Amino acid sequence: MHMIGRRRAEQRARPPAAEAEAFAHHGVDPISEPLALAESQLPTRVVLVGSGPPILLLHGSAMTATVWAPLLPHLSGRCPRLVDLPGCGLADAFDHRDHRFDYRGVGLATHQTTFVG
């Protein structure tokens, strides 16, 4: 395997362990599941914590679902659903540098609106 390719593969292998450590630090035992929306062509994932009525938590850009770890212990009686937005966390890559970027025929702003809508 090419050196850069190997380095990228190693980097992709690290986030789940680091994420698990961050959640464990806050006493949270999450379940991570793939998420595919009919309107969105980019698969991502959702992290489920606890039980009870659902509450959706979306992070800001260039972040990951793990950013919510410190808040989760305070949401007892709820089932937080933490979604990695396209191009963030463990979601598929998405080039956010150019707002005109056209991914599979859909511009970034349209894609984000569709993803959240």
FIBA-978447 format. One record per residue: residue number from 0; x, z, y of N, C-alpha, C, O, CB in turn. Coordinates in steps of 0.1 Angstrom, whole numbers. Each point is the difference from the previous one (the first is absolute). Glycine has a CB too. Layout:
FIBA-978447
+-----+-------+-------+-------+-------+-------+-------+-------+-------+-------+-------+-------+-------+-------+-------+-------+
: seq :   n.u :   n.w :   n.v :  ca.u :  ca.w :  ca.v :   c.u :   c.w :   c.v :   o.u :   o.w :   o.v :  cb.u :  cb.w :  cb.v :
+-----+-------+-------+-------+-------+-------+-------+-------+-------+-------+-------+-------+-------+-------+-------+-------+
: NUM :     X :     Z :     Y :     X :     Z :     Y :     X :     Z :     Y :     X :     Z :     Y :     X :     Z :     Y :
...
+-----+-------+-------+-------+-------+-------+-------+-------+-------+-------+-------+-------+-------+-------+-------+-------+
end
This chain:
FIBA-978447
+-----+-------+-------+-------+-------+-------+-------+-------+-------+-------+-------+-------+-------+-------+-------+-------+
: seq :   n.u :   n.w :   n.v :  ca.u :  ca.w :  ca.v :   c.u :   c.w :   c.v :   o.u :   o.w :   o.v :  cb.u :  cb.w :  cb.v :
+-----+-------+-------+-------+-------+-------+-------+-------+-------+-------+-------+-------+-------+-------+-------+-------+
:   0 :     8 :     0 :   -12 :    -8 :     0 :    12 :     9 :     0 :    12 :    10 :     7 :     1 :   -29 :     5 :   -13 :
:   1 :    15 :   -20 :    22 :     8 :     0 :    13 :     0 :    14 :     6 :    -9 :     7 :    -1 :     2 :   -31 :     5 :
:   2 :    18 :    27 :     3 :     2 :    13 :     6 :   -11 :     4 :     9 :    -5 :    12 :    -1 :    30 :   -15 :    -1 :
:   3 :   -29 :    -6 :    11 :   -11 :     4 :     9 :   -13 :     2 :    -7 :    -8 :     9 :     3 :    19 :   -22 :    15 :
:   4 :   -14 :     4 :   -28 :   -12 :     1 :    -8 :     0 :    14 :    -7 :   -10 :     6 :    -1 :     9 :   -31 :    -2 :
:   5 :    13 :    29 :    -3 :     1 :    12 :    -7 :    -3 :    12 :    10 :    -7 :     9 :    -4 :    23 :   -19 :   -13 :
:   6 :   -10 :     9 :    28 :    -2 :    11 :    10 :   -14 :     1 :     4 :    -6 :    11 :     1 :    29 :   -15 :     8 :
:   7 :   -30 :    -7 :    -7 :   -14 :     0 :     4 :    -9 :     6 :   -12 :    -9 :     8 :     3 :    13 :   -28 :    13 :
:   8 :     0 :    16 :   -28 :    -8 :     6 :   -11 :     2 :    15 :    -1 :    -9 :     7 :    -3 :    12 :   -29 :    -9 :
:   9 :     9 :    27 :    14 :     3 :    14 :     0 :    -8 :     7 :    11 :    -5 :    11 :    -2 :    28 :   -15 :    -7 :
:  10 :   -24 :    -2 :    21 :    -7 :     6 :    11 :   -15 :     0 :    -3 :    -7 :    10 :     3 :    24 :   -19 :    13 :
:  11 :   -22 :    -1 :   -23 :   -14 :     0 :    -4 :    -3 :    11 :   -10 :   -11 :     5 :    -1 :     9 :   -29 :     6 :
:  12 :    12 :    28 :   -13 :    -2 :    10 :   -11 :     0 :    14 :     6 :    -6 :     9 :    -6 :    17 :   -25 :   -10 :
:  13 :    -5 :    18 :    28 :     1 :    13 :     6 :   -12 :     5 :     6 :    -3 :    12 :    -2 :    26 :   -17 :     6 :
:  14 :   -31 :    -3 :     3 :   -12 :     6 :     7 :    -9 :     9 :    -9 :    -5 :    10 :     5 :     6 :   -30 :    10 :
:  15 :    -5 :    15 :   -27 :    -9 :     9 :    -7 :     5 :    14 :    -2 :    -7 :    10 :     1 :    -1 :   -31 :   -12 :
:  16 :    21 :    22 :     7 :     6 :    14 :    -2 :     0 :     8 :    13 :    -3 :    11 :     0 :    17 :   -21 :   -19 :
:  17 :   -10 :     3 :    30 :     1 :     7 :    13 :   -15 :     4 :     4 :    -2 :    11 :     6 :    23 :   -24 :     1 :
:  18 :   -30 :     4 :    -9 :   -14 :     3 :     3 :    -5 :    12 :    -8 :    -7 :     9 :     6 :     3 :   -34 :     0 :
:  19 :     7 :    25 :   -19 :    -5 :    11 :    -8 :     6 :    13 :     4 :    -7 :    10 :     0 :     5 :   -26 :   -19 :
:  20 :    15 :    16 :    24 :     6 :    12 :     5 :    -7 :     4 :    13 :    -2 :    12 :     2 :    24 :   -19 :   -13 :
:  21 :   -25 :    -2 :    20 :    -7 :     4 :    12 :   -13 :     6 :    -3 :    -4 :    10 :     6 :    16 :   -29 :     6 :
:  22 :   -20 :    13 :   -20 :   -13 :     5 :    -4 :     1 :    14 :    -6 :    -7 :     9 :     3 :    -2 :   -32 :    -6 :
:  23 :    19 :    24 :    -7 :     2 :    13 :    -7 :     4 :    11 :    10 :    -4 :    12 :    -2 :    10 :   -25 :   -19 :
:  24 :     2 :    10 :    31 :     4 :     9 :    10 :   -12 :     7 :     7 :     0 :    11 :     4 :    21 :   -24 :    -1 :
:  25 :   -32 :     5 :    -2 :   -12 :     5 :     6 :   -11 :     5 :   -10 :   -11 :     2 :     4 :    16 :   -17 :    15 :
:  26 :    -1 :    16 :   -32 :    -9 :     5 :   -10 :   -11 :   -10 :    -4 :   -11 :     4 :    -4 :    16 :    18 :    12 :
:  27 :    -2 :   -35 :    -6 :   -10 :   -10 :    -3 :     4 :    -8 :   -12 :    12 :    -4 :    -2 :   -17 :     2 :    26 :
:  28 :    -4 :    -1 :   -33 :     2 :    -8 :   -12 :    -9 :   -12 :     0 :   -11 :     0 :    -5 :    17 :    21 :    -8 :
:  29 :    -1 :   -32 :    20 :    -8 :   -12 :     2 :     0 :    -9 :   -12 :     8 :     1 :    -9 :    -3 :     1 :    33 :
:  30 :   -15 :   -11 :   -24 :    -1 :   -11 :    -9 :     1 :   -13 :     8 :    -7 :    -1 :    10 :    -8 :    14 :   -27 :
:  31 :    24 :   -22 :    13 :     2 :   -12 :     7 :    -6 :   -12 :    -8 :     3 :    -1 :   -12 :    18 :    10 :    23 :
:  32 :   -30 :   -17 :    -5 :    -6 :   -11 :    -7 :     1 :   -13 :     8 :     1 :     1 :    12 :   -17 :    15 :   -23 :
:  33 :    18 :   -27 :     4 :     0 :   -13 :     7 :   -14 :    -2 :     7 :   -10 :     5 :    -5 :    27 :   -14 :   -11 :
:  34 :   -16 :     2 :    27 :   -12 :    -3 :     7 :     0 :   -15 :     4 :     9 :    -5 :     6 :   -11 :    29 :     3 :
:  35 :    -9 :   -31 :   -13 :    -1 :   -14 :     3 :   -14 :    -2 :     6 :   -10 :     2 :    -6 :    26 :    -9 :   -12 :
:  36 :   -16 :     2 :    31 :   -13 :    -3 :     6 :    -3 :   -14 :     0 :     9 :    -9 :     1 :    -5 :    28 :    14 :
:  37 :   -16 :   -23 :   -17 :    -5 :   -14 :    -1 :     4 :    -7 :    12 :     4 :   -12 :    -1 :   -23 :    19 :   -14 :
:  38 :    18 :    -1 :    27 :     2 :    -7 :    12 :    15 :    -2 :     3 :     4 :    -9 :     8 :   -26 :    18 :     1 :
:  39 :    30 :     0 :   -14 :    15 :     0 :     3 :     7 :    -6 :   -12 :    -3 :     2 :   -12 :     1 :    18 :    26 :
:  40 :    12 :   -28 :   -11 :     8 :    -7 :   -10 :    12 :     8 :    -3 :     8 :    -4 :    -9 :   -17 :   -18 :    16 :
:  41 :    12 :    33 :     0 :    11 :     8 :    -3 :    -4 :    13 :    -8 :    -7 :     8 :     6 :    19 :   -17 :    15 :
:  42 :    -7 :    10 :   -33 :    -3 :    13 :    -7 :     8 :    11 :     6 :    11 :    -2 :     6 :   -16 :   -10 :   -27 :
:  43 :    -1 :    24 :    20 :     7 :    12 :     5 :    -3 :    11 :    -9 :    -3 :    -2 :   -12 :     1 :    -5 :    36 :
:  44 :     2 :    19 :   -20 :    -4 :    11 :    -8 :    -6 :    11 :     7 :     1 :     1 :    13 :    18 :    -6 :   -28 :
:  45 :   -26 :    14 :     8 :    -7 :    11 :     6 :     5 :    13 :    -7 :     1 :     0 :   -12 :   -22 :   -14 :    19 :
:  46 :    23 :    25 :     0 :     3 :    12 :    -5 :   -12 :    10 :     1 :    -5 :     2 :    10 :    30 :    -5 :    -4 :
:  47 :   -29 :     8 :   -18 :   -11 :     9 :     0 :     4 :    14 :    -2 :     9 :     3 :    -8 :   -23 :   -21 :    -2 :
:  48 :     8 :    28 :    17 :     4 :    14 :    -1 :   -13 :     8 :     0 :    -9 :    -3 :     8 :    31 :    -1 :     4 :
:  49 :   -23 :    14 :   -21 :   -11 :     9 :     0 :   -13 :    -6 :    -5 :     0 :   -10 :    -6 :    11 :    21 :    25 :
:  50 :   -22 :    -4 :   -16 :   -13 :    -4 :    -4 :   -10 :     4 :    11 :     3 :     8 :     8 :     3 :    -6 :   -33 :
:  51 :   -17 :    -9 :    25 :   -10 :     3 :     9 :    -3 :   -13 :     8 :     3 :   -11 :    -4 :     4 :    35 :     6 :
:  52 :   -14 :   -22 :     9 :    -4 :   -12 :     8 :    13 :    -7 :     5 :    10 :     6 :     4 :   -31 :     5 :     4 :
:  53 :    21 :   -24 :    -8 :    12 :    -8 :     4 :     2 :     0 :    15 :    -9 :     1 :     8 :     6 :   -15 :   -28 :
:  54 :    16 :    14 :    24 :     4 :    -2 :    13 :    12 :   -10 :     0 :     9 :     2 :    -7 :   -17 :    22 :    14 :
:  55 :     6 :   -34 :     2 :    10 :   -11 :     0 :    11 :     3 :    11 :    -4 :     3 :    11 :   -13 :   -20 :   -19 :
:  56 :    30 :    17 :     4 :    10 :     2 :    10 :     9 :   -12 :     0 :     6 :    -4 :   -10 :    -6 :    29 :     6 :
:  57 :     1 :   -31 :    16 :     9 :   -12 :     2 :    11 :     4 :     9 :    -2 :     5 :    11 :   -17 :   -21 :   -14 :
:  58 :    31 :    13 :    -1 :    12 :     3 :     8 :     2 :   -10 :    11 :    -6 :   -11 :     0 :    17 :    22 :   -20 :
:  59 :    -2 :    -8 :    29 :     3 :   -10 :    11 :    10 :   -11 :    -6 :     4 :     1 :   -11 :    -7 :    17 :    29 :
:  60 :     6 :   -27 :   -10 :     9 :   -11 :    -4 :    14 :     6 :    -4 :     5 :    10 :     6 :   -18 :   -27 :     8 :
:  61 :    20 :    10 :   -23 :    14 :     4 :    -4 :     0 :    14 :    -6 :    11 :     6 :     0 :    -2 :   -21 :    18 :
:  62 :   -20 :    19 :   -24 :     0 :    13 :    -7 :    -4 :    -2 :   -14 :    -1 :   -11 :    -5 :    -4 :    23 :    27 :
:  63 :     2 :    -1 :   -29 :    -5 :     0 :   -13 :   -10 :    11 :    -3 :    -2 :     9 :     9 :    25 :   -18 :   -16 :
:  64 :   -30 :     8 :    -3 :   -11 :    10 :    -3 :     6 :    14 :    -1 :    -7 :    10 :     2 :    -6 :   -28 :   -14 :
:  65 :    26 :    19 :     9 :     6 :    13 :    -1 :     0 :     8 :    13 :     1 :    12 :     0 :    13 :   -22 :   -18 :
:  66 :   -16 :     3 :    29 :     0 :     7 :    13 :   -11 :    11 :     1 :     1 :     9 :     8 :     8 :   -30 :     2 :
:  67 :   -19 :    19 :   -19 :   -12 :    10 :     0 :     3 :    12 :    -8 :    -8 :     9 :     0 :    -7 :   -28 :     3 :
:  68 :    26 :    20 :   -10 :     3 :    11 :   -10 :    -2 :    14 :     7 :    -6 :     8 :    -7 :    22 :   -23 :    -5 :
:  69 :   -11 :    17 :    24 :    -2 :    14 :     5 :   -14 :     4 :     3 :    -4 :    11 :     1 :    26 :   -14 :     9 :
:  70 :   -31 :    -7 :    -7 :   -14 :     2 :     3 :    -8 :     3 :   -13 :   -10 :     7 :     1 :    12 :   -21 :    20 :
:  71 :     2 :     9 :   -32 :    -9 :     0 :   -12 :    -4 :    14 :    -5 :   -11 :     1 :    -4 :    23 :   -22 :    -2 :
:  72 :    -3 :    31 :     7 :    -4 :    13 :    -5 :   -12 :     6 :     9 :    -7 :     9 :    -5 :    31 :    -5 :    -3 :
:  73 :   -26 :    -9 :    19 :   -10 :     5 :     9 :   -13 :    -8 :    -1 :   -10 :     3 :     7 :    27 :     3 :     9 :
:  74 :   -18 :   -15 :   -26 :   -12 :    -8 :    -2 :    -7 :     4 :   -13 :    -5 :    -9 :    -7 :    15 :   -10 :    20 :
:  75 :    -9 :    32 :   -17 :    -6 :     4 :   -12 :   -15 :    -3 :     0 :    -7 :     0 :    11 :    24 :    18 :   -14 :
:  76 :   -23 :   -22 :    -8 :   -14 :    -3 :    -1 :    -2 :   -15 :     3 :   -12 :    -4 :     0 :     6 :    27 :     5 :
:  77 :    16 :   -30 :    -2 :    -1 :   -15 :     3 :     9 :    -7 :    -9 :     9 :     5 :    -6 :   -14 :    -1 :    30 :
:  78 :     2 :   -17 :   -25 :     9 :    -9 :    -8 :     6 :   -10 :     9 :    -5 :   -11 :     2 :    -9 :    14 :   -22 :
:  79 :    26 :     1 :    26 :     7 :   -10 :     9 :     4 :   -12 :    -7 :     5 :     0 :   -12 :     3 :    19 :    26 :
:  80 :   -10 :   -31 :    -8 :     4 :   -13 :    -6 :    10 :    -5 :    11 :    -3 :    -4 :    11 :   -19 :    -1 :   -24 :
:  81 :    35 :     5 :     8 :    11 :    -5 :     9 :     3 :   -14 :    -4 :     4 :    -3 :   -11 :     5 :    26 :    14 :
:  82 :   -10 :   -32 :     7 :     2 :   -14 :    -3 :    13 :    -5 :     7 :     2 :     3 :    12 :   -27 :    -7 :   -14 :
:  83 :    34 :    -2 :    -6 :    12 :    -7 :     6 :    -5 :   -13 :     6 :    -5 :    -9 :    -7 :    21 :    20 :    -9 :
:  84 :   -15 :   -13 :    29 :    -4 :   -12 :     7 :    10 :   -11 :    -4 :    11 :     2 :    -4 :   -21 :    11 :    23 :
:  85 :     5 :   -26 :   -18 :     9 :   -11 :    -4 :    14 :     1 :     7 :     1 :     1 :    12 :   -22 :   -15 :   -16 :
:  86 :    31 :    12 :    -5 :    14 :     0 :     5 :     6 :    14 :     2 :    11 :     1 :     5 :   -17 :   -22 :     6 :
:  87 :    -2 :    31 :   -14 :     5 :    14 :     1 :     0 :     7 :   -13 :    -7 :    -3 :    -9 :    -2 :     3 :    33 :
:  88 :    17 :    11 :   -25 :     1 :     8 :   -12 :     3 :    -8 :   -12 :    10 :    -7 :    -1 :   -26 :    22 :    12 :
:  89 :     7 :   -14 :   -21 :     2 :    -7 :   -13 :    -9 :   -12 :     0 :    -1 :    -6 :   -11 :     7 :    27 :     0 :
:  90 :   -12 :   -26 :    22 :    -7 :   -12 :     0 :     9 :   -12 :     0 :    12 :     1 :     3 :   -31 :    11 :    10 :
:  91 :    13 :   -24 :   -16 :     8 :   -12 :     0 :     5 :    -2 :    15 :    -6 :     4 :     9 :    -7 :   -14 :   -28 :
:  92 :    25 :     3 :    19 :     6 :    -3 :    13 :    -9 :    -9 :     9 :    -7 :    -8 :    -5 :    30 :    11 :    -6 :
:  93 :   -22 :     0 :    24 :    -8 :    -8 :     9 :     8 :     0 :    13 :     4 :    10 :     5 :   -26 :    -5 :   -15 :
:  94 :    26 :   -17 :    15 :     8 :    -1 :    12 :    -8 :     3 :    13 :    -8 :    -8 :     4 :    22 :    -9 :   -16 :
:  95 :   -11 :    29 :    17 :    -8 :     4 :    12 :     8 :    -3 :    13 :    -5 :     3 :    11 :    -5 :    15 :   -24 :
:  96 :    22 :   -24 :    12 :     8 :    -3 :    12 :    -7 :   -10 :    10 :     3 :     1 :    12 :    17 :     5 :   -26 :
:  97 :   -27 :   -15 :     8 :    -6 :   -11 :     8 :   -15 :     1 :     0 :    -5 :    -3 :   -11 :    26 :   -12 :     7 :
:  98 :   -27 :    18 :    15 :   -15 :     2 :    -1 :    -7 :   -14 :    -2 :   -12 :     0 :    -3 :    15 :    19 :    19 :
:  99 :     4 :   -30 :   -15 :    -6 :   -13 :    -3 :     2 :    -3 :   -15 :    -4 :   -10 :    -5 :     8 :     2 :    29 :
: 100 :     4 :    17 :   -31 :     3 :    -3 :   -14 :   -13 :    -3 :    -8 :   -10 :     7 :     1 :    30 :     8 :     0 :
: 101 :   -19 :   -26 :    -9 :   -12 :    -5 :    -7 :     3 :     3 :   -15 :     8 :    -7 :    -6 :   -14 :   -11 :    24 :
: 102 :    -1 :    27 :   -24 :     1 :     3 :   -14 :   -11 :    -6 :    -8 :   -12 :     4 :     2 :    25 :    17 :     3 :
: 103 :   -10 :   -31 :   -13 :   -11 :    -6 :    -9 :   -12 :    -5 :     9 :   -11 :     2 :    -4 :    19 :    12 :   -15 :
: 104 :    -5 :   -19 :    31 :   -11 :    -6 :     8 :    -7 :    10 :     9 :    -9 :    -3 :     6 :     7 :   -13 :   -24 :
: 105 :     7 :    29 :    18 :    -6 :    10 :     8 :    10 :     7 :     9 :    10 :     4 :    -5 :   -27 :     0 :   -13 :
: 106 :    14 :    -4 :    31 :     9 :     7 :     9 :     1 :    15 :    -2 :    -9 :     5 :    -6 :     4 :   -24 :    23 :
: 107 :    15 :    25 :   -12 :     2 :    15 :    -2 :   -12 :     8 :     5 :    -5 :     8 :    -7 :    30 :   -12 :     9 :
: 108 :   -29 :     1 :    11 :   -11 :     8 :     5 :   -13 :    -2 :    -8 :    -7 :    10 :    -3 :    17 :   -12 :    26 :
: 109 :   -13 :   -10 :   -27 :   -12 :    -2 :    -8 :     2 :     7 :   -14 :   -10 :     5 :    -5 :     6 :   -27 :    17 :
: 110 :    16 :    21 :   -17 :     2 :     6 :   -13 :    -2 :    15 :     0 :    -6 :     6 :    -8 :    22 :   -24 :     3 :
: 111 :   -10 :    25 :    16 :    -2 :    14 :     1 :   -14 :     4 :     2 :    -5 :    10 :    -6 :    28 :    -8 :    15 :
: 112 :   -30 :    -9 :    -1 :   -15 :     3 :     3 :    -8 :    -2 :   -13 :    -8 :     8 :    -3 :    11 :   -16 :    26 :
: 113 :     0 :    -2 :   -31 :    -7 :    -3 :   -12 :     4 :    11 :   -10 :    -9 :     5 :    -8 :     9 :   -29 :    12 :
: 114 :    12 :    28 :    -5 :     5 :    10 :    -9 :    -7 :    14 :     2 :    -5 :     6 :    -9 :    27 :   -18 :     8 :
: 115 :   -23 :    16 :    13 :    -7 :    13 :     4 :   -15 :    -1 :    -1 :    -7 :     9 :    -3 :    27 :    -4 :    17 :
: 116 :   -25 :   -17 :   -10 :   -15 :    -2 :     1 :    -6 :     0 :   -13 :   -12 :    -1 :    -2 :    15 :   -12 :    22 :
+-----+-------+-------+-------+-------+-------+-------+-------+-------+-------+-------+-------+-------+-------+-------+-------+
end
